[in-house]
Structure formats: structure tokens, C-alpha cells
Amino acid sequence: MTYQEILNHIYGLGRFGIRPGLDRITALLQALDNPQSTFKSVHVAGTNGKGSTSCFMASMLAEGGYRVGLFTSPHLISFTERIRINGREISEEDVVRLGQRVLSAAPAETTFFEMVTAMACLHFAEQKVDLAVMEAGMGGSFDATNALDGILSVITPVSIDHSEYLGSSIAAIAREKAGIIKAGRPVVISPQEPDARGELEMRCRELDSPLYCCGRDFDAEWLENGLSYKGRSISLAGLRPGLCGSYQKFNAAVALAAVEALGQAGFSVAMTAMSAGIEGAKWPGRMEMITTSPRILLDGAHNPAGSTALAGALSEIPRRRLLLIVGVMGDKDLGGILGLSCLSPMRSLPWHLCCRGLSLGLNLQNSAVDKLMAHDAGSVAAGLAAARSRAGADDLILVCGSLFTVGEARATLFSRQFEPFRG
């Protein structure tokens, strides 16, 4: 099989959709001789900030001299982005070889995400990683990544998203995310809404799992010389995170606290390596500035909480005008993403360029952005072209609303083939 042929087979598994449960992935890993048992793992769940936090952690551990696997989703442009070792993506040849092996062992109705999770485990086992940072795909308890017995759990901010699968309240969603917590193993959490924190604290008490909370046991703040971190046993000052946005202080703090906790499990990392890892972290499509003229900012904010963080970060970026290119998946809260509370720093936008997946008219009026001039660009590429034709050298073009929109924009900007897939 060619790379494209194996991708067609893997993507075809998406027809089974999201099917909660660990029976299929457990059986699949057993058929593959349980590759996940050959390395240690850290499990990361949450609604927002999972990718950035995982990226910070993997970068620090790699700087500390470890061979580190990183499993994330979705990809922006290429499938190979999902599986990395010390920053290097899996090769297309390995995708073909491992894909064929996993397909031949997969039980009936194995889903796309279960398939890819098994491929990642095989790759990490073959490449003899010391530790793998595994980002949950959506939930927690029944997410395929929960088949791994993590030595540490990390839970980033929990907010409303995927309600049809995870629950309609913050507490219900937090309860599902808390499913990644393992008995007696440490847990590091970001700042949480009270209902979410209550659920996480209760689960940790039930399992006798040590809990470390941002704002109570560790914290970070921006000072004139950069980010300052105060942990349980160390302090770092003058950090310059490689990921942009003031809100990254929480993701960096949680990642630093997680690496501190890993030191107690045999994965010690020097403070110099922590600093280098925080500063060297790269995460495309998340507050990523493309320094063309005009500048283009890519951010995958796809829910109200993400949009609020984006709006705050935008207030720190000088520009004359802001031109917005947005594409939103049909099941997302368009009003929440583009609502007045989230976009208050951007109310004077002179243009609003709409891309594929975003309907005009009532939705825009309901999101209180009627002061903006809206144009249906029809596609991401056309939206980029329209924005660039209107923007001056001092303007800023923002692409947001969905990682798929951002991925297509990035592929267009870097002349790459775009491989869209949701999962």
C-alpha cells in the first residue's frame, strides 16, 4: 500500500464515529503484544490547552535528555503530526507499515482514533521511548488513550464542549475527564471552574491520588523580565515561552508542575532543561504569528473559552486594523465563539471575512457583531486572498474558529497538501 492508500483505509474507519468504551482498544493492544507496556506514559485531558501543555512537557523532557513520544490530535495539515518523538514526526513509511499491522489486528468496528492510538503505541515501543505524553482525544474515562496506565495525569481547564458525548454541565464533563486519574498516582490540574474542581478533587480523594492545583500548590505570573514560576520545590524566573499569548502562563505552569512531579517518579529534569524546554516549545496553529506583510495570526480557538483567551491575547498585539477570517464547524457554538463578551477587545473590526462552514445572517446578528462588515469568502484560500488584498502593512489578519480552518490556511501559506480529517 502507498501512504495515501493506507490513509484512505484509516480515514475510512471514521464511519464508525465516536464509540465510547475501552474493549476494542484493549483487545487491539493485546493482539499487538501490549506495546504500551514497554514505556511509561503521562495522560493529558481537558477542554482547552491540552496541546500546548503537552507540547511544553515533551519539550522539557526532551531537553532533559529523555526520548519522548508525543501523541496529539487532530492534525493541522498532515497525519504524521499526530505521532512525534523528540519533535520529529513519524515517517510516511512507518505510517504505512504500522497502519497495515494494526489494521490486520483490529477487532470489528475499531474506530479511527483507536487505530491511531494503537499505531502511536507501536511506534513508541519500537523506537524505545522513555516516556510518552498522550493527549486524550475528547473525553477521559472511555477515551482510547485511557487504555494506557499513566504514571501521572494532567487535566487542563474544563469547559462546555462535545456536550452530546460528555454531558451538558461543567460538573458532568469534569467527571468524565477525571476518568484518567489513576489510583495513588499524582494529578496536576489547571485553574478550574468551581464545579469542575470539585469533581476532580472528589475523584482524587476516592483514589488516594495526590492532587497539585495551579494557584494553590504552584503558580506563575508575568513580570517585566518574563514569566516567573514558583513550584513546590523549585522557582524559575525570566522564562520566555516559545508559545505566544499571556494565557500560556497557565499552560506553562501546569507543564512545569507536571515535570516536577515526574521527578519523583524517576524522570528528573534539571532546571536549565526546564527553562530551555519552555522557551523552545513550538505548537503550530496556536497563536502562531506568520511574519509576512501584513502579519497573519493563526489560532484554533473553537469554543467560547478558547475565544476568550484569544481575545485577551489579541489585546497585547499592536496593529492598525484587525481583519478576521473565521470558519466554524456546524456543531460548534458560533454565537459563543463570536459573542460580544469574547470579542470585546475587537469590537472596532473593520472587516469580517467568512469562510467555509460559517453561515451568514442570523448567526452573526445574534453574536452581536453587526458593526462588522461580513463577506462570504467561500473558502479559506479565498478568505486569505481577500484579506491580504485589503490589509495594509500595519494591519493584522487573524484566522480562527476551527483547527480545520487554521490547518487549511497554514497549508495554503506554506504550499503544503492539506489532509483534513476530524478525529
C-alpha positions as CSV (number, residue, x, y, z in Angstrom):
1,M,0.0,0.0,0.0
2,T,1.1,3.6,-0.6
3,Y,0.9,6.3,2.1
4,Q,-2.3,7.7,0.5
5,E,-3.9,4.3,0.3
6,I,-3.3,3.5,4.0
7,L,-4.6,6.9,4.9
8,N,-7.8,6.2,2.9
9,H,-8.2,2.9,4.9
10,I,-7.6,4.6,8.2
11,Y,-9.8,7.6,7.5
12,G,-12.5,5.1,6.4
13,L,-12.7,3.9,9.9
14,G,-14.3,7.3,10.7
15,R,-17.6,5.8,9.5
16,F,-17.8,4.1,12.9
17,G,-17.8,7.6,14.5
18,I,-17.2,8.0,18.2
19,R,-17.9,4.8,20.1
20,P,-17.1,5.2,23.9
21,G,-15.6,2.2,25.6
22,L,-12.2,0.5,26.1
23,D,-13.0,-3.0,25.0
24,R,-11.9,-2.6,21.4
25,I,-8.6,-0.7,22.1
26,T,-7.7,-3.1,24.9
27,A,-8.3,-6.1,22.6
28,L,-6.3,-4.4,19.8
29,L,-3.3,-3.7,22.1
30,Q,-3.4,-7.2,23.4
31,A,-3.3,-8.6,19.8
32,L,-0.2,-6.4,19.3
33,D,1.5,-7.8,22.4
34,N,0.7,-4.7,24.5
35,P,3.4,-2.3,23.1
36,Q,2.2,0.3,25.7
37,S,3.7,-1.8,28.5
38,T,7.3,-1.1,27.3
39,F,7.3,2.6,28.2
40,K,5.9,5.0,30.8
41,S,3.2,7.5,29.9
42,V,1.6,10.8,31.1
43,H,-2.0,11.3,30.3
44,V,-3.4,14.8,29.4
45,A,-7.1,15.6,29.3
46,G,-9.2,18.8,29.4
47,T,-11.1,21.1,27.1
48,N,-8.6,23.8,26.2
49,G,-4.8,23.9,26.5
50,K,-4.2,20.2,26.2
51,G,-1.9,20.5,23.1
52,S,0.1,23.5,24.4
53,T,0.6,21.9,27.8
54,S,1.6,18.6,26.3
55,C,4.0,20.4,23.9
56,F,5.7,22.2,26.8
57,M,6.0,18.9,28.8
58,A,7.5,17.0,25.8
59,S,9.9,19.8,25.1
60,M,11.2,20.0,28.6
61,L,11.6,16.2,28.9
62,A,13.5,16.1,25.6
63,E,15.8,18.9,26.8
64,G,16.3,16.8,29.9
65,G,17.9,14.0,27.8
66,Y,14.9,11.7,27.5
67,R,13.5,10.1,24.4
68,V,9.9,11.4,24.5
69,G,6.9,10.4,22.4
70,L,4.1,12.9,21.9
71,F,0.6,11.8,20.7
72,T,-1.8,14.6,19.9
73,S,-4.9,15.3,17.8
74,P,-6.2,16.5,15.5
75,H,-3.5,17.2,13.0
76,L,-3.3,20.6,11.3
77,I,-2.0,19.6,7.8
78,S,-0.6,16.1,7.8
79,F,-1.5,12.9,9.6
80,T,2.2,12.5,10.6
81,E,1.9,15.4,13.0
82,R,-0.1,13.2,15.4
83,I,2.8,11.0,16.4
84,R,6.2,12.5,17.2
85,I,9.4,11.6,19.0
86,N,11.6,14.5,20.4
87,G,9.8,16.8,18.0
88,R,10.2,14.6,14.9
89,E,7.1,13.4,13.1
90,I,6.6,9.8,12.2
91,S,7.7,9.0,8.6
92,E,5.2,8.2,5.9
93,E,6.9,4.8,5.5
94,D,6.3,4.0,9.2
95,V,2.6,5.1,8.8
96,V,2.2,2.6,6.0
97,R,4.0,-0.3,7.8
98,L,2.3,0.2,11.2
99,G,-1.0,1.0,9.7
100,Q,-1.1,-2.3,7.9
101,R,-0.1,-4.2,11.0
102,V,-2.7,-2.5,13.2
103,L,-5.4,-3.0,10.5
104,S,-4.8,-6.7,10.4
105,A,-5.1,-7.0,14.1
106,A,-8.1,-4.6,14.7
107,P,-11.4,-6.0,16.0
108,A,-14.5,-5.3,14.1
109,E,-15.8,-1.7,14.3
110,T,-12.5,-0.4,15.6
111,T,-12.7,3.4,15.3
112,F,-10.3,5.8,13.6
113,F,-9.0,7.2,16.9
114,E,-8.5,3.7,18.4
115,M,-6.5,2.7,15.3
116,V,-4.2,5.7,15.6
117,T,-3.7,5.3,19.3
118,A,-2.5,1.7,18.7
119,M,-0.2,2.9,15.9
120,A,1.3,5.5,18.3
121,C,1.9,2.9,20.9
122,L,3.6,0.6,18.4
123,H,5.8,3.4,17.1
124,F,6.8,4.5,20.6
125,A,7.6,0.9,21.6
126,E,9.7,0.2,18.5
127,Q,11.6,3.5,18.9
128,K,12.2,2.7,22.6
129,V,10.9,6.0,24.1
130,D,11.4,6.5,27.8
131,L,8.2,8.3,28.2
132,A,5.1,9.2,26.1
133,V,2.9,12.2,26.6
134,M,-0.6,11.1,25.5
135,E,-3.2,13.7,24.8
136,A,-6.8,12.4,25.2
137,G,-8.8,12.8,22.1
138,M,-12.1,14.1,23.6
139,G,-13.2,12.7,26.9
140,G,-11.3,10.7,29.6
141,S,-12.9,7.6,31.1
142,F,-13.7,5.9,27.8
143,D,-11.1,7.7,25.5
144,A,-8.8,5.2,23.8
145,T,-5.7,6.7,25.4
146,N,-7.1,5.6,28.8
147,A,-6.1,2.1,28.0
148,L,-2.6,3.2,29.0
149,D,-1.6,3.0,32.6
150,G,-0.3,6.6,33.1
151,I,2.1,7.4,35.9
152,L,0.8,11.0,36.0
153,S,-2.5,12.6,35.0
154,V,-2.8,16.3,33.9
155,I,-6.1,18.0,33.5
156,T,-6.3,21.4,31.7
157,P,-9.3,23.8,32.0
158,V,-12.6,22.1,31.6
159,S,-15.4,23.9,29.8
160,I,-18.5,23.1,27.8
161,D,-17.7,21.3,24.5
162,H,-18.8,18.0,22.9
163,S,-21.9,18.1,25.2
164,E,-23.6,15.4,23.1
165,Y,-21.0,12.9,24.3
166,L,-19.6,14.3,27.6
167,G,-22.6,15.9,29.3
168,S,-24.3,19.3,29.4
169,S,-22.8,20.7,32.6
170,I,-19.3,21.5,33.7
171,A,-19.6,19.0,36.5
172,A,-20.6,16.2,34.2
173,I,-17.8,16.9,31.7
174,A,-15.2,17.2,34.6
175,R,-16.4,13.8,35.9
176,E,-15.7,12.3,32.5
177,K,-12.3,13.9,32.3
178,A,-11.5,12.7,35.8
179,G,-11.6,9.1,34.4
180,I,-8.0,9.4,33.5
181,I,-6.9,9.7,37.2
182,K,-5.2,6.5,38.4
183,A,-5.2,5.2,42.0
184,G,-2.3,6.5,44.0
185,R,-0.8,8.4,41.0
186,P,-0.2,12.2,41.1
187,V,-2.6,14.6,39.4
188,V,-1.8,18.1,38.2
189,I,-4.6,20.5,37.3
190,S,-5.0,23.9,35.7
191,P,-7.3,26.6,37.2
192,Q,-10.8,25.3,37.1
193,E,-14.3,26.5,37.5
194,P,-15.6,25.5,41.0
195,D,-17.9,22.7,39.8
196,A,-15.1,21.1,37.8
197,R,-12.5,21.5,40.5
198,G,-15.0,19.9,43.0
199,E,-15.4,16.8,40.8
200,L,-11.6,16.4,40.3
201,E,-10.9,16.8,44.0
202,M,-13.5,14.3,44.9
203,R,-12.1,11.7,42.4
204,C,-8.6,12.2,43.8
205,R,-9.8,11.6,47.3
206,E,-11.6,8.5,46.2
207,L,-8.5,7.1,44.6
208,D,-6.0,8.5,47.2
209,S,-4.2,10.3,44.4
210,P,-2.0,13.3,45.3
211,L,-3.5,16.5,43.8
212,Y,-1.5,19.6,42.8
213,C,-3.6,22.6,41.9
214,C,-2.5,25.7,39.9
215,G,-2.9,28.7,42.2
216,R,-2.6,26.7,45.4
217,D,0.4,24.4,45.1
218,F,2.2,26.2,42.2
219,D,1.7,29.3,40.1
220,A,3.2,31.6,37.5
221,E,3.0,35.3,36.8
222,W,4.2,37.7,34.1
223,L,6.9,40.1,35.3
224,E,9.0,42.6,33.4
225,N,11.7,40.1,32.6
226,G,9.3,37.3,31.5
227,L,7.4,34.5,33.1
228,S,8.1,33.7,36.8
229,Y,7.3,30.2,38.1
230,K,7.0,29.2,41.7
231,G,6.6,25.5,42.2
232,R,6.5,23.1,45.1
233,S,10.3,22.7,45.2
234,I,11.7,25.0,42.6
235,S,11.4,28.6,41.3
236,L,12.3,29.8,37.8
237,A,12.4,33.4,36.6
238,G,12.8,35.2,33.3
239,L,11.2,32.5,31.2
240,R,10.3,33.4,27.6
241,P,7.7,30.7,26.5
242,G,8.0,29.7,22.8
243,L,4.2,29.7,22.6
244,C,2.7,33.2,22.4
245,G,-0.2,34.7,24.5
246,S,-0.4,35.8,28.1
247,Y,-2.8,32.9,28.9
248,Q,0.1,30.5,28.2
249,K,1.4,31.2,31.7
250,F,-1.1,28.7,33.0
251,N,-0.2,26.0,30.4
252,A,3.5,26.6,31.1
253,A,2.9,26.5,34.9
254,V,1.0,23.2,34.7
255,A,3.6,21.6,32.4
256,L,6.4,22.7,34.8
257,A,4.5,21.3,37.8
258,A,3.9,18.1,35.9
259,V,7.6,17.8,35.2
260,E,8.4,18.5,38.9
261,A,6.0,15.6,39.8
262,L,7.7,13.3,37.3
263,G,11.0,13.9,39.1
264,Q,9.5,11.9,42.0
265,A,8.8,9.0,39.5
266,G,12.4,8.8,38.3
267,F,12.3,11.3,35.4
268,S,14.3,14.2,36.9
269,V,14.9,17.2,34.7
270,A,17.4,20.0,35.5
271,M,16.1,23.5,35.9
272,T,18.2,24.6,33.0
273,A,16.5,22.0,30.8
274,M,13.1,23.1,32.0
275,S,13.8,26.7,31.0
276,A,15.2,25.6,27.6
277,G,12.1,23.4,27.1
278,I,9.6,26.1,27.9
279,E,11.4,28.5,25.6
280,G,11.9,26.0,22.8
281,A,8.4,24.7,22.6
282,K,6.7,25.1,19.2
283,W,3.0,24.4,18.6
284,P,1.8,25.4,15.0
285,G,-1.7,26.9,14.7
286,R,-1.9,28.1,18.3
287,M,-1.2,31.8,18.5
288,E,1.2,31.3,15.6
289,M,2.4,34.5,14.0
290,I,3.4,34.3,10.4
291,T,5.7,37.3,9.9
292,T,4.6,38.2,6.3
293,S,3.4,41.7,5.4
294,P,0.7,42.0,6.6
295,R,1.2,39.7,9.5
296,I,-1.1,36.7,9.8
297,L,-2.0,35.2,13.2
298,L,-3.3,31.6,13.3
299,D,-5.2,30.3,16.3
300,G,-7.5,27.3,16.5
301,A,-9.9,28.8,19.1
302,H,-13.0,26.8,18.6
303,N,-15.2,27.3,21.7
304,P,-16.1,30.2,23.9
305,A,-13.4,29.6,26.4
306,G,-10.8,29.5,23.7
307,S,-12.1,32.6,22.1
308,T,-12.0,34.5,25.4
309,A,-8.3,33.5,25.8
310,L,-7.7,34.6,22.2
311,A,-9.4,37.9,22.7
312,G,-7.2,38.6,25.7
313,A,-4.0,37.7,23.8
314,L,-5.1,40.0,20.9
315,S,-5.1,43.0,23.2
316,E,-1.4,42.6,23.6
317,I,-0.6,42.7,19.8
318,P,-0.2,46.2,18.3
319,R,-1.8,46.7,14.9
320,R,-3.8,49.4,13.0
321,R,-6.7,47.2,12.0
322,L,-7.7,43.6,12.5
323,L,-9.1,41.5,9.7
324,L,-10.9,38.3,10.7
325,I,-11.1,35.1,8.7
326,V,-13.3,32.6,10.5
327,G,-14.6,29.1,9.7
328,V,-16.7,27.2,12.3
329,M,-17.8,23.5,12.3
330,G,-21.5,23.0,12.2
331,D,-21.8,21.6,15.7
332,K,-19.9,24.4,17.4
333,D,-21.4,27.4,19.4
334,L,-20.9,30.1,16.8
335,G,-22.6,32.7,19.0
336,G,-20.4,31.8,21.9
337,I,-17.2,31.9,19.8
338,L,-18.0,35.2,18.2
339,G,-20.0,36.6,21.1
340,L,-19.6,40.2,22.4
341,S,-18.0,39.1,25.7
342,C,-15.3,37.2,23.8
343,L,-14.7,39.8,21.1
344,S,-14.9,42.9,23.3
345,P,-11.3,43.9,22.5
346,M,-12.1,43.5,18.8
347,R,-15.4,45.5,18.5
348,S,-13.9,48.0,16.1
349,L,-13.1,45.4,13.5
350,P,-13.5,47.0,10.0
351,W,-13.8,43.7,8.1
352,H,-15.3,40.3,8.8
353,L,-14.3,37.7,6.2
354,C,-16.3,34.4,6.4
355,C,-15.1,31.1,5.2
356,R,-16.5,27.6,4.6
357,G,-18.6,26.2,7.4
358,L,-19.9,29.6,8.7
359,S,-23.4,30.7,7.9
360,L,-24.2,34.4,7.5
361,G,-27.1,36.5,8.6
362,L,-28.9,35.5,11.8
363,N,-25.9,33.8,13.5
364,L,-23.8,36.9,13.0
365,Q,-26.6,39.2,14.3
366,N,-27.1,37.0,17.3
367,S,-23.4,37.2,18.1
368,A,-23.6,41.0,18.4
369,V,-21.1,41.7,15.7
370,D,-23.4,43.7,13.5
371,K,-20.9,46.6,13.4
372,L,-18.6,44.4,11.3
373,M,-18.8,44.1,7.6
374,A,-19.3,40.5,6.7
375,H,-18.2,38.9,3.4
376,D,-18.8,35.2,2.5
377,A,-15.4,34.4,1.0
378,G,-16.5,30.8,0.2
379,S,-13.2,29.1,1.1
380,V,-10.2,29.5,3.3
381,A,-7.8,30.3,0.5
382,A,-10.3,32.9,-0.9
383,G,-10.6,34.4,2.5
384,L,-6.9,34.7,2.8
385,A,-6.6,36.3,-0.6
386,A,-9.4,38.8,0.1
387,A,-7.9,39.7,3.5
388,R,-4.4,40.2,2.1
389,S,-5.8,42.4,-0.7
390,R,-7.5,44.7,1.8
391,A,-4.8,44.7,4.5
392,G,-2.1,47.3,4.9
393,A,1.4,46.6,6.2
394,D,0.4,47.6,9.8
395,D,-2.8,45.5,9.9
396,L,-3.2,42.0,11.4
397,I,-5.1,39.2,9.7
398,L,-6.5,36.6,12.2
399,V,-7.5,33.1,11.1
400,C,-9.6,31.3,13.8
401,G,-12.8,29.4,14.6
402,S,-11.6,25.9,14.0
403,L,-8.3,23.9,13.7
404,F,-9.5,22.8,10.3
405,T,-9.8,26.4,9.1
406,V,-6.3,27.1,10.6
407,G,-4.9,23.9,9.1
408,E,-6.1,24.8,5.6
409,A,-4.8,28.3,6.0
410,R,-1.4,27.1,7.1
411,A,-1.3,24.6,4.2
412,T,-2.1,27.4,1.8
413,L,0.5,29.7,3.2
414,F,3.3,27.1,3.1
415,S,2.2,25.4,-0.1
416,R,1.5,22.1,1.6
417,Q,-1.1,19.4,0.8
418,F,-3.9,19.6,3.3
419,E,-5.2,16.3,4.7
420,P,-8.4,17.3,6.6
421,F,-9.9,14.8,9.0
422,R,-11.9,15.2,12.1
423,G,-10.9,12.8,14.9
